[in-house]
Amino acid sequence: MASWYSKYLSIYGRPFGEVPKDVIAATRERLARLQSEEPIVSVVVIAYNEAQRLPACLWSLSELESRYPMEILGVNNNSKDETEQVYQAFGLPYHNETKQSPGFARQCGLEHARGKYHFFIDADTFYPSCYVELMMGKLLQEDVSCVGTFWSYYPDENHSALGLFCFEFIRDTFLWVQHFKRPELNIRGMTFAFRADLARRVKIRTDIRRGEDGSLALELKKYGKIAFLYNRKARPVTGYGTLNESSLLQSLWHRIKVQGKGLGRIFHKTDHYEDTAENLM
């Protein structure tokens, strides 16, 4: 039985020139229909040199189903490939951010978005059609300032479905324990949504190489709790940019060693976010 994201994989990683024109045309039409003049939700994609993966991401976003009026925007973060041409071909409103880093790209998106609720989107990731609807169910709770969820990887010739299930089960168990005292360390930009008005009060950090997402979540914690959606139906599926090792076993062992060095930190709250390798799991 095919997975919900199988069709997106058919163009994922392919040169933009090889994406079928009928896929581009149909996706462009659906994206246009989703754009609201008075959005409540802003879905903002950032991309740096993502011409070969962005089309699949936009295809998935074009099939979002939600009762909440939304806008879908793009940010081209100084790309050297055809990323900007992808935004143009799909008819997506976008902005160019020439200062390099996810933090600058996220901040650019926040400055131009109109929705009360803001969704970070990564260009190398697919999103299920229920993603916005289910995340909003958490985000609308009175005592919540932001919400995150877990994510999965797609199986391929180097990563079996069983191996990924075991890897994700161990990782998710660790993240579940970690969230009691250090929920900000569970936040990833590809699976993060928040109240835009609160984020504008604290801004997004641009002085760190990574972690602008977790750092923002920690700042938002002043205004409400960091909630998590534990629902497999809402899980985005992403590529292997964060799994640099040659096998899942090596990836898991590497993470065990890194986390083991400072394991005690997950049991103590903090009001400061450090950009360290231990934050990635």
N, C-alpha and C positions, 0 to 999 in steps of 0.2 A: 504494500500500500504506500503510495507516494505521500511524502510529508507536505505540509501546507506551503513550505518554502521551496519545494523542488523546482517549480517553474522559474523562480528567480535565479536559481543556480544555473539555468540554461544560458544566461548571459553574464553571469558573475565572472569577473576576471578576463573577459574577452575585450579586445580592442573596441573602442567606441564605434568605429566604422563597420564592425561586424554585427552590431545590434540590429535586429530586423526592424525595418521601417514601420511595419504594422504595430509592433510593440511600442515604439516611440509614439506613434500617433494615438494609440488607444490610451496609453499612460498620460500623455499630454492632455487629452480630453477629460479624463477622470480627475486629474489634478486641478484643472480649471473649474470643474464642477464643485470641488471641495472648498474652493476659496470663498470665504465670507467677507462681506463688506463690514461687518461688525463682529469680529471674532472674539470668542471667549478664550479659546485655546490657540496658542502659537506653537507650531511644530517647526523647529529650526534645525536645518542640516548644515553642519560645517564640513568642509572638504579641502584637503590639501593633496594635490596630485592623485585624485581618486577617479579619473576618467574611466577606468576599467571596472570599477565597482559601484560607483554612484548610480548608474542606470538601474541596476537591480534594486538598490535601496529606494529610489524614487518609484519604481514599479510597485514595491510593497506599500509605500506610503499612499499611493494613489488608491489603494483598496481599503484604507481605514474606514471603519464604520462607527460613527458616534453621534449621539444626540446633540453634542455641543458644537456650535458653530466654530469653525477653525480657519486658520490661515496656515499655509505651508511656505516657508521661506528658505532660501539658501544663502550660505556665505562661502565665497571663494577665497581661501586664505593664501593668496600669492602663489597660486599653482603655476607650474611650468609645463603642464601637459594640457589636455583638452577639457579639463574640468569645467571651465567657464562655458565652453561650447555645449557641454552636456546640459547645463542649466538652461541655456538658450534654446536648444533643440526641444527640451521638454516643457518649455514655456513657463518655467518656474521663476517667480520674482526672486532676485538675489542681489547681494551686495558684495563688493570687493573689499577685503581687508588686507592691506599690504604689510602690516606688522605681523611678523611670523610667530605663531604659537597658538595652541588651542585656546588659551586664555583670551588673547586678543580677538580670535574668531568668535568665541562665545559672547564676549562683551559686545562685539559688533552686532551680533544677532539680537541680543537683548535690547540694544539701543533702538533698533528698527522695528521690533515686534510690537503688536498692539494688544495682544491677548492678556487677560488677567492671569492666566496660567501658562507657564512656559515649559516646553519639552525640549531637552537636549537630544539631538539625533546625530549619530555618527554615520558617515557615508559608506562604511564597509559592512553595514549591518542591515538585516531584514527585520521588519516589524509585523507581527500578526495583526489582522484586521481589528481585533478587539482591544488592542494595546491602549489606545487613548481612553476608551470607555472604562476599562477596568482600573487603570491608574487614576483616573479622575474620581472613582469611587472612594479611594483613599485620600486623595488630595483635598477633597471637599469637606473632610471631617474638620470640625471646628478647631481642634487643638493641633492641627498638622500644618507645618510650613513647607514641607517637601516630602517627596516619596521616591523610593528606588525599588528595583526589583532585580531578580537574578537573571542570568543570561546563559545561553547554550551555544555550542559549536555544531557545525554541520559535519556529519561523517564524510570521510573521503578515503582514498586508497591508503593513506598513512594513519588514519584515525578511525577506528571501528566504532560502530554504534555502541557496542557493549563497553569498550574501553572508555568512551566519552561519558557514558552513564556512570561508570564507577568513579571516574575523575571528578565529575560534577557533583556526585553525591558527597564525596569526601570534602571537596571545596565548599559546598553549600552548608555542610554541617559546621565547618569551621566558621563560616561567615555568620551563621545563625547564632553561635556562641558569642562571636565578636560584637554583634549588634547591641547587646545589652548595655555595654559601657562605651563602646566606640563605634556607634552606627555610621559615623561619617566615613570610616574606613571601608565600608561596604558599598559606598556610592561610586558608580562609574558613569561617565558622561553619556554613554550610549543608552543608559537605563535610568534617567534622572528627570524628574519634573518638579516644579516648585511655583510658588506665588511670585509673579514678576515684580510686584510692588515692593516686596520685601528684599528681593535680590538687588533692586536698584538702590536700596538704602545702604547696602554693604559692599556692592561692587564685586566683580570677579577678579581674582588675582591673576596678574600677568607677569609676575616676577619669578615664577617657578616653572620648571620644564614640564611637569605633569602635576596632577592633583588639584587642578583648579576646580574640579567638580566636588571632591571631598572637602576641600577648604571652604567652598561656598556653602555646602551642607552644614558644616560646623558653625559658620556665621549665622545661618538661618535658624539654627537651634535656639537662638535667643528668643525667637518669636513663636516657636511651636516645635513639636517633636518631629524627628526624622522617622517617617513611617516606611514600612516595607510591604510590598504586595507579594504574597507567597501563593502564586497561582501559575501553574505551568502553561496554561493557555495564553498567558500574557508575555511569555518569555521571548524576547528578541533572540535572533540567531546571528552570530557574527563569525568572522574569519579568524585566522590564526596569528594576527599581528602581535598578540601578547604571549603566544606560546612559541618561543623561539627555539626550543630544544627539538631534537629530531624525533622524539617519541613521547607519548603521554606519560610513560613511567618516568622518564627523565624530567619532564616538566613537573610532575608531582613531587619527585624527590628533591628537585631544586627548591620548590616552594616550602617543603617541610624544613629544609635546612635554613632557609632565609627566615621563616617565621619562628623557628625554634630559638634563634639567637636572642629575640626580644619578646618572647611570648607573654611575659608579665604585663606588657603595656596594654593588652586588650582587656585587662580587668580593672583599669583605672581611667577615669574620665580625664579629659584635658580641655583647655580652652585655646590651644594653639595647634596648628597643623604643620607638621614637618614634611617636606618632600623627600621621602626615602623609599628605597626599594621594598622595605617591609610592608608598605601600604598596599602593594599589589599582590593579589592572591588569585 
